[in-house]
């Protein structure tokens, strides 16, 4: 019988969040339970209870974990875009993928439907912090653009495929619209610069 290595508390928590993220992507938010995450890790249900307390707390921690990782990636793309090393479409694709392929949209919807709305706070806070960090100009344009981009990405993750298909539009229509919003905002910001 193999002896399981005891991980330090922080590493065990990160391993649990990674396992929860994999379950989210593979099977959806309803699969992110303490029992399923414990089984995925080869740990006990009691071990996860110790770290998270409830499934709702696990999902809140997962939302925070995802939001931090996703916002970090998007912030890097925004900075690369400003430096001319990435396009507005790169920023759009990262944002849309975070809500669709990475499961952020499904998790947000699941938590809201189950009355765990305060679990969305880490996502909102991470986006707010990212905008504050990136909004050096103080023009306020990025806040409006961020709101539009996130709502488009969230809506697209939830029902974009069915709706674009029903309307006879290409699947990338919402991404194209978001790219235009970012490009237009960048042009407005550039026109406001002195000189």
JODACOR-V234734 format. One record per residue. OMEGA is omega in whole degrees, 0 to 359 (NA if undefined). NEAR is the number of other ideal C-beta (glycine too) atoms within 10 Angstrom. Layout:
# JODACOR-V234734
OMEGA_NEAR / OMEGA_NEAR
This chain:
# JODACOR-V234734
181_3 / 178_5 / 179_5 / 178_10 / 178_6 / 180_8 / 172_15 / 186_8 / 181_10 / 180_8 / 178_11 / 179_17 / 179_17 / 178_13 / 178_17 / 180_25 / 176_20 / 178_15 / 179_21 / 179_30 / 178_19 / 178_15 / 179_21 / 182_24 / 183_14 / 192_10 / 179_12 / 186_13 / 180_22 / 179_12 / 183_15 / 177_24 / 178_17 / 182_22 / 182_11 / 180_18 / 178_29 / 179_19 / 180_15 / 182_17 / 187_18 / 180_11 / 180_19 / 175_14 / 180_14 / 179_9 / 180_17 / 175_27 / 179_15 / 184_13 / 189_19 / 179_21 / 182_13 / 175_12 / 178_19 / 178_15 / 175_16 / 180_22 / 177_22 / 178_21 / 177_19 / 178_28 / 179_24 / 179_17 / 179_19 / 183_24 / 179_24 / 180_16 / 183_15 / 180_21 / 176_22 / 179_12 / 180_16 / 179_24 / 177_18 / 180_15 / 178_21 / 179_23 / 177_13 / 178_14 / 179_17 / 180_12 / 180_8 / 182_7 / 179_11 / 182_16 / 174_15 / 180_19 / 177_17 / 179_17 / 179_23 / 183_26 / 177_18 / 181_19 / 180_28 / 179_24 / 179_17 / 181_24 / 182_26 / 187_18 / 181_12 / 173_20 / 182_25 / 179_24 / 179_22 / 180_19 / 180_26 / 180_23 / 181_16 / 182_18 / 179_22 / 180_12 / 180_10 / 177_14 / 181_9 / 186_17 / 179_11 / 177_10 / 177_23 / 182_17 / 180_13 / 179_18 / 180_25 / 181_13 / 180_14 / 178_22 / 179_20 / 180_13 / 180_14 / 180_20 / 178_18 / 181_11 / 184_12 / 187_16 / 182_14 / 185_9 / 181_11 / 183_7 / 180_14 / 181_9 / 183_16 / 179_22 / 179_14 / 180_12 / 179_20 / 178_21 / 181_12 / 182_15 / 182_23 / 180_21 / 175_11 / 181_20 / 179_25 / 178_21 / 179_14 / 179_24 / 184_23 / 184_16 / 182_12 / 181_23 / 181_12 / 184_9 / 179_14 / 178_16 / 181_11 / 181_9 / 179_8 / 181_6 / 175_13 / 182_10 / 184_11 / 185_16 / 181_14 / 177_20 / 178_20 / 179_13 / 179_14 / 178_25 / 178_19 / 179_12 / 180_17 / 181_22 / 179_14 / 180_13 / 178_19 / 179_16 / 177_10 / 180_12 / 180_14 / 181_8 / 180_7 / 180_10 / 177_8 / 175_3 / NA_2
